[in-house]
Each structure stands twice: as structure tokens, then as C-alpha cells.
């Protein structure tokens, strides 16, 4: 379908769904999301890098590079995806379980020590991924160097320290990192970068800037801070379009089957249907189900009644790049169409 000069809502409404569902990404909104954060880049001496694993698509990787991003790679395969995009001064962070080979024609690569495997060979790395957990009750990550054991890491080449771990409560996460960071700064005197990892809510612009203010109260402005955010850029610009292919009603539950399978097209995404019309009758629960023969193939469970017909379109928002990365066939499903609206 040839795009017209129309807004995203109209474009989605008119876009035809045939046999396959459609994964649609609004790059215009994505650019707005990014530009909002780029305003903070020089104010807080901030660097943004994009994890290749979070959306391994050439168009998207080129898009983020054009916006001034560096990249995080985990292995040689991911580096290969960006080697024709990046320039010699592009910031690259390597955080895999194996250290990728040195690329002598690139001069801005951080090779992070991510496990004790290479602890005795300090020539292989110039950064460290820190595992901040000191006690089992605090939580656990299987990656990184024990914060209690960083004194075992040779000092001379270390220019970067990284903190990568998931914590839903971002205030708690930031407090936890800042509590451990002084010990690292005091040991590694040549630090140029501190990487705060991903899973930060960049769409909440005010909150994110407040977090940057708090960071700069604890870290001198001469040290560049890095955020490697992937999926959070897409929460308001990734869509799944599907059509109803079947319906059922059991025990006051309305069930609508769509031409998509949850784990095949929306893995790691939290989707929200945005175009449904709810009925006044609240005696029914509505279940939007995938078309596989797997009982847990469910997209949404709604506490309100919805009336849909076969071939009606359902629009979900909240699709991120990881869903693209995990996309696969299952149970005879059709591979989705991928569309970039720009």
C-alpha cells in the first residue's frame, strides 16, 4: 500500500490486513521521542547508545546512528550488523559473555569485562560491567564482576564502568547504583564513562531529567554518562494490526481469535488494544486470543464486553523492537508484515 500524506491514525485505519498481521512502527513519533532526550545531551554530558539486540533491523540501526547514537553489541554477529553503518569514532560498548576481537580501525570501542573468564588478561578489556548485588536478599544478576571483588581488576586500562540490571522501581535502581559508584570512581582514576544501562523511562521526560540532575550531583561533569536504552523508545510508536478470524462465548466470556500468535509477534511487549468499542453490558469478560492451539496464547483480557465481527481490525499499541527480534513462525502461523511509517 502506497503511503499518503496522512497522519498515523488515518494510515493505520486504512492499512489493509490480509492473511498476516502487521507490525507497524511510527518512525515520526520515534524521532520526536529521541529529539526530546537529545536536548539533554550536552547539558548533562550524556551519551546514548542503542542495543543492537533490541531491534536488529538495518533501517532501525541506521535511524539511530543518524540520530547520533552509538551501539551496544554482544558478539561478532551483532558487530557485523553495524560495521557498515558506524564511523571510526562511533561509541561502541561490548557487553557479551565473550569479548569480541579487537577492531584496530575503530578507536572508540569499550570492551567490557563481563565475567572472571578474562580477569587475568587485562589487555583484552578497558571497561568493566559491575554486578552491584552484595547480598542475596537484594536480588541477583548472573552477569558482571562482583562489586566486592573489583580490587582484583587491574587499574591501568579501565576507562568505563557499567551497571546493567533490571529493577522495576527506577528510584530504587538509581539509588542502588549511586551507592556503589563512589567505590569504583575512587579506584579507577582514568574513568571517561559510566554506563547506567537500559530500562529507563525516556518517555517520561521530566522524570528522566530529574534522574540526570540527581546523577550529576554525585558524578563530576567531566565523566560522560551513558544510557543504553532500547525497547523504551517504542512504547508509544509500535503497533500490531490484526484481524478477527474467529469468535466464541463460554461462561460469560467473549473470546475473539485474531490472525496472530502472541509469542510469535509480540514477545516481551505489553500490548494495549486502542480501537475497541465497549458495550454497556458489563456481565462479560472479553478475551482477545491468538490463533494457535496454545491455551496461553492470549493478547488481552478485558473486564468489559466488546462486540466484534469476523475480519474486524484490532489495533494494539506498545509493540517494541524485541518483538521484531523474536518474531518467528509457530503452529503454522504466517510471518507478519513489517511496516515503517516515516
N, C-alpha and C positions, 0 to 999 in steps of 0.2 A: 504493500500500500504506500503510495507516494504521500509524503507529509505535506500538509498545507500549512499556511501561516496562521495557525490557530494555537490556543493555549493548551496546556497539558490535559485539563479536564475534558475539553472537547475532543482532543486527539484520542484519549483513552476511550471515551464514549463511542467514537466512530470506528475504532480499530476492530477489524473482523477477527473472530476466533473460529478457526476451522477445526481440525482434528486435535491439534496440540494446544496446550496452554501457552501463555505468553509471559515471559519475564521481561519487564519493561523498566528501564532506568532513565530518569529525567535528569540529563546532564546540565540543563539550565539551572535547575534547583540545586544540584550538586555544586555548581560553580558559585552560587550565592552562599551556600554553606561554607565553602572554603574561603571565599573572599572576606567573609566576616571575621574569620580567625586570622587570616593573613594580616589584618590591620594591627594585630598584636605582636607580629613577628619581630619588628625592630624595637618596639617599646620594651619588650622583656627579653631580648636577645634569645629568641626562640627559633628552633629548627624543627621542621615537620618532615617525617619520613613515612612512607606508605609500605605496609607489609605486603609483599607480593602474594603471599598465600591467601590474603583476604579477598582478592579479586584478580585471579591470574588470566587477565584478558588484555591483549596488546593495546586496544583502543583506550581502555581504562588506565593502564600503566602509562601510556603516552600522555593522557589527560592530566594525571597527577604530576608527571615530570614537567609538563608545560606550565603548571601552576607553581612550580618552584620546589617541589618535594624531592627528597632523597628516597631511598628504599631500604627496607629490611629484607634480607634473604636468609634462607635456612640451609641452602645447599647449592651445589653447582648447577642443578637443573633450574632453580629459580634465578640464579645469576644469569644464566643463558637467556632467560626471557627478557631481561632488561639491558643486556650488553650493547645492543644496537640502538638503545634509546638514550642511555646516560652519556654524560661527558666525563672527562678525566677528573674534574673537580666535584662531581656529584657525590653527596654524602651517602655512603653505603654502610649499613650495620649488618654484621653476620652473626646470627644467634642460633645456629643449628647445633645438633649434638656432635657434629663433626666440623672441624674448621676447614673452610674451603681453601683451595690453593691460592697462594699469593698472586695477585694480578699486577705485575710491575708497571703496566701502563696506566694504572689508576692510582691516584695519590691521596685519596680521601676515604679510605676504607677502614672501618673499625672491625677488627677480628676479635670477637668476644670469647673469653674463656668461659665455657658454659658448664664444664664438668671437670673433675680431677684428672681426666684422661691425659691432658696435655700440661698439667701443672709444672712438670719438670723441664718443659721446653719453652722457655719464655720468649724465644724468637718467633714463635708461631702466633702470638696474640699481643694486642695492645689495648685491650679492654677487658672488663670482667662483668659477667652477669651475676648479680648478687642474689642469693637466696636469703631473704630477710627473717625467716622464721627461726626463732630461738627456742621455742617450746612447742611441744605437740599440741597443746591446747589453743595456741594461736592460729593454727592452720598448717597447711603443708603444700609445698610445691616440689616436684621431682626434678626441677632444673636449677642450675646456678651453683655458685660457690657459697658455702656456709658462711654467713656473716661473722660467725665466731672464729672462722679459720682464714680470714683474709690476710693475716700476718704471714701466712705461708706463701702468699703470692709475691713474686719479685716486683720491686718498685719501678725499675728504671724505664720500662716502655709503656706503662699504663697511662693512657690519655682519656679513658672513658670508663664510667661505671654505669650499670644498667639495673633497673628494678622492673621485673616483669612478673606480675602475679595478679590473679583475679580477686577482687573484693567488691561486692555489690555496693557497699557503703563507701562512697568516694571520699568523704571527710575522714573516715577511719583509715582508708588506704593512704591518703596523703599524710596523715599524722604518723602512720607507721613508717613510711619512707623517710620523712624528715627526722624522725627519732634515730634512725640508723645511719643517716648520711654523714654526720659530722665525723664519725669514726673513719669513714672512707676518705673524706677530704683531708683529714689530718695525716693519713698515711701516704696517699698518692699526690705528691706535690705538683706533678705536671698535668693535672687534670684539665682537659679542654671541654669535656662534655659530661653531662649527667642525663641519662635516659630514663624517663618516667614511664615508659611502656605505653600500652594501649588501654582500651576500655574507659576512656574519659568522655564525658557527655559534652561534645563540642557544640551540639545544637542548643544547649543552654548557655548562651554566650556570656551572660552576666555571671553565672556561677563559675564558668571556666576562667574568666578573667580574675575573679576573686581568688581562685586557686593559684593563679600565676602570681598575684600580689603576695600571697602567703609564702609561696616558694621563694620569691625574691627577698623576703625578709630574712630567710635562712641561708640563702646561697648568693654569693657575690655575683654581680652582673657580668664579671669577666668570664665566668664559666657559662658556656652555652647550654641551655636546657633543650632536651629533645623529647618530643612526643611521637609515638608511632601508632597512630590511630588508623584503623581500617574500617570495620563494619559501622562504626557510629556516624560516619558521614552520610549514610544512606537511609536512615530511618524514615525520613520524610520525602524520599525521592525514588524508592524502589517499589515497584508494583508487580503483583501477579494477577493476570487476567485469565479467567477460566469460565467455562460454561457448564450449566446443569445438564447432566446426561441421564439422571435417574432420580427417583424420589420414593420415599417410604414413610410410613407412620406406625409407630409402635409405642404403646404405653404412654400416650400423650407426648410423644417425642416426634417432631417432624425431622426427617432425615433427607438431605439433599446431597446426591453424589455428583461430584464435578470431574471434569476430564483431566485430573492431575493427581499426583501422589505426593503426600506431604514430604516424606523423606527424600524424594527424588528431585523436588523443585524448590523446597523451602526449608531445608535443613539449617538449623541454627538461626532461623529468622523467627521473629514474633510478629505474626500477621494479624491485621485487623480489617475486617470487611467494611467498606466505606460507602457502598451504594445501595444497601438493603433498605426496604421499606417495612417498618414493623407494624404489626396489626395490634388493635386494641385488646384482643384476646390474649391474656397472659397465662392461660392454662396450659400452654405448650412450651416445651423447650425445643430449640432449633439446633440441629447438628449439621454442620457442613463437613461432609466426609469426602475423602479421596476415593478413587475408583478401583483401588486394589482390593484383594481379598484378605487384607490385614486389619484386624479389629481396631488397632490403634492408629490407623491412617485417618486422622481427624484434623481438620484445619481450625474449626471454631465450634465452641459450644455456647449458645446464646440463651439467655433466660427469657427471651421474648419470642413471640410467634412471628414467623416470616412466611410469606406466600410467594413461591417461585414456580415457574413453569420450565419444562424441558427447553433447552437452548438459551435460557436467560443467562445473561452475563453477570458474574460476580467479580468485583474488583477488590483486591486486598492491597493494603499499603504496609510497608515495613520490611520489604524484601531487601536483604543485604548481599554483598558480594560473595560471602561464604556459600550461600545457596547456589550461586553460579559455579563455584569451585567444586562443590559436592554433587552437582547435577549428574544424574545417571538414569538408566532405564531400570525398571523393576516391574515384574509381573505383567510383561507385555505392554508397558506404557509407551507413549510416544514422546520422543525428546522434545522439550519445549522450544518455542521460537524465542530468540533473544533480540530485543529491540532497544536501541539507544535513541532517546528523544533529545535532539540538540538543534 
